[in-house]
Amino acid sequence: MDFQKELIAEYDRETTSTRKVLDAIPADVDFNYKPHPKSMSLGRLAGHVSDCAGDWASHTLTTDKLEFPADHKFEPYVPASKAALLEQYDRQVAKAKEELANFAPKKWDENWKFVAGGQTWIDESKYQVFRNWVLDHMIHHRAQLGVYLRMLDKKIPGCYGPSADEM
């Protein structure tokens, strides 16, 4: 089996499903909505889903380490609008797809680290980072976004067959 080919196909399937969920966000939605005080806002969650698919994929494929100093002020991406979200998502995913297509299979065993403030948070092979922190992480947060949409009484598109709204 050509696992590189299979991983590319999986990334294509999952980013296509993720795009459908992001597109289901109503244009007039309140990006400040939170289903619970401990929850991320809808805008921050949608931005995070986008970044998992795009920025995290690109960083994993093109660098060996992402490091922030202790005084780094993280500014999460919160889109100004649904249109801005979809534009950034489409641009970043297209870039990551190109990088994935050109990625040398022998590099999957190379190490990748995420360090913030001198503390290592991720120290795994590029394959494990891509699998866990790009694909699985994106899918996890995409599901959370589906719950937000359901709580707002909005329709949810199917990702693995039709949703209850499509039957």
Helices and strands as residue ranges (DSSP letters): H 3-23, H 42-51, I 52-56, H 57-62, E 65-68, H 82-101, G 105-109, E 111-116, E 119-125, H 126-129, I 130-136, H 137-151
